[in-house]
Amino acid sequence: MESRDSDSLRPYVGKRIAIVRTGKGKAFAIGEATIGEPVMVNVKKFRALHSEHLVDQGSKFDIKKNGYKYLYPMINPERYEKPKFVGLGIVARKVIE
């Protein structure tokens, strides 16, 4: 599941999107998945679903105390054989073949 502080991926629900690896040098698309309808969760539920989103407690992506997160299922994920270049962006980026 992809976790977000807001419903920022709403325009992409039901669509096939690239999964972009960031934080390790240049960003690359490493695969793709269809974004499912999100669930909004509180801290307790977020902790219970750790194995689904893999966001560690205390990381900069952790849920805020007494906050909520949107968890988007990634449906039918596929890894690319070779990473693909992507353009700039925060929420969305264009894959450059």
C-alpha positions in Angstrom: 0.0 0.0 0.0 1.1 3.5 -0.7 0.6 5.9 2.2 -0.3 9.6 1.9 -1.3 12.3 4.3 -4.0 13.4 2.0 -6.2 11.9 -0.8 -3.6 13.2 -3.3 -3.7 10.1 -5.5 -7.5 10.4 -6.1 -7.0 11.3 -9.8 -5.1 8.1 -10.4 -7.5 5.6 -8.6 -8.3 2.8 -11.1 -5.4 3.8 -13.4 -2.2 2.0 -14.2 0.8 4.0 -13.0 4.5 3.7 -12.8 6.2 3.0 -9.4 9.1 5.4 -9.0 12.1 4.7 -6.7 13.4 7.9 -5.2 15.8 8.8 -2.4 18.8 6.9 -4.0 20.3 9.1 -6.7 18.2 9.8 -9.8 14.5 8.7 -9.8 13.7 5.7 -11.9 10.4 3.9 -12.7 11.0 0.3 -11.4 7.6 -1.1 -12.2 3.9 -0.4 -12.4 0.6 -1.1 -10.6 -3.0 -0.1 -10.7 -4.0 2.2 -7.8 -7.0 1.0 -5.8 -9.5 2.9 -3.7 -7.8 4.2 -0.6 -8.8 3.5 3.0 -8.4 6.3 5.6 -6.8 4.9 8.8 -6.0 6.2 12.3 -2.7 5.5 14.2 -3.9 2.2 15.6 -5.0 0.8 12.2 -1.8 2.2 10.5 0.4 0.4 13.0 -1.7 -2.8 12.5 -1.2 -2.6 8.7 2.6 -2.1 8.9 3.3 -5.2 6.8 1.2 -3.8 4.0 2.7 -0.3 3.8 6.2 -0.8 5.3 6.4 2.7 6.8 8.6 2.4 9.9 7.5 4.2 13.1 9.5 7.4 13.5 10.3 7.8 9.8 9.5 11.0 8.0 6.6 9.2 6.3 5.1 8.0 9.6 1.6 8.9 10.6 1.3 12.0 12.8 0.2 11.5 16.5 -3.6 11.4 16.5 -3.6 11.8 12.7 -4.9 9.9 9.7 -3.4 8.5 6.6 -4.8 7.4 3.3 -3.6 3.9 2.2 -3.9 3.1 -1.5 -3.7 -0.6 -2.5 -1.3 -1.3 -5.3 -3.1 -3.9 -7.5 -1.4 -6.3 -9.9 2.1 -4.8 -9.4 4.8 -5.7 -12.0 8.5 -5.0 -11.8 10.3 -3.8 -15.0 13.2 -5.8 -16.2 15.2 -2.6 -16.5 14.4 0.7 -14.7 13.1 3.5 -16.9 14.0 7.2 -16.7 11.3 9.6 -15.4 10.8 13.3 -15.5 10.5 15.7 -12.5 7.6 15.8 -10.1 6.4 15.2 -6.6 3.0 13.4 -6.9 3.3 12.4 -10.6 6.1 12.0 -13.1 6.2 11.1 -16.8 8.1 7.9 -17.7 10.7 8.5 -20.4 11.2 5.3 -22.5 
